Amino acid sequence: MNKRKLDVDLNLLRIVVLMYELKSLKAVGRKLGRTDSAISKSLAKASEALGKTLFVRSSEGLIPTHYTRSIYPKLKGALALVHEALEFDDFEPSSYTAPIHISMLAQPMAKYGAEILARMRSLFPSSQVEMSTWNNQTPKNLIEDEIDIGLYAMSSNLSADVYQRTIIDDTLTVVIGSKHKSAHWKAIRHWPFIFTRTPGWNDEKFKFSSQFDSLKIDVFTPFIVDDISTCINLLQQGKFAAPYSRQCMLENMQEVDVPNSALIPIKLVSCCKLGKRDAPLQQILHQEIASIVKESAL
């Protein structure tokens, strides 16, 4: 049996099936919100594409030919399979059981981590949620589906396969312990500074170090730490200052009146695999994390 390649619009085939079932141009037109003339033209196009006469006019109107009667059962089944394949199941967080992995920068984790975990527990009661600190392997793990979403500062250094979605505008500023109520920048600039290392962000050069250098501001930096809790504890122990995200400041910190020219604008973003930017899980995770961050900023 010779088989020829067919190139037929699925919408035309749907009209053929409806015409077979409803037996009336007017009825098909009403169902699809189109005129009788438009339905008739679509049937003619389908007949031309298939190279077969599909319906013939009789005293009772258009009736299906033998060819149409023979293809109808398989055609209806095939269209049902296409509809089923394209149908998107509703995503129910409460019944989701797969593990969820969130990776975050240390400063946002200190500020929002516990609240995010509590929210995840409420939304995904059947899932185990892992939260890890962002490291140099995180972008690769996002792309390889080992991490579902990340919270990071927007960066042009990330792979194009990592989708960055803005959560909120932020600023890198300078903070000190909240007990130093009357301290001002003129004095604080001479305090020891604590710099925290952020993988993928300041591996080679600290952002504030470059900013201070450009403004000819000399600061003494005796401490560089990876662990954000060490930085937070040092700030409470004495006269120390540290560059810090304004949106991630804790209650035991206060912002210093640094010159505006020294501030560094950044954006907090969620990160996920590019191909999953519209996936239900990633959308819900972004929405919930973003709502927590934005509510805290109000």
PyMOL commands that set and color helices and strands:
alter all, ss='L'
color gray80, all
select helices_A, chain A and resi 10-22+25-32+36-50+66-86+93-95+106-123+138-143+185-188+207-214+228-237+246-248+260-262+274-276+280-297
alter helices_A, ss='H'
color red, helices_A
select strands_A, chain A and resi 55-58+61-64+100-104+129-133+149-153+162-177+192-196+220-225+241-245+253-255+264-273
alter strands_A, ss='S'
color yellow, strands_A
deselect
rebuild
show_as cartoon
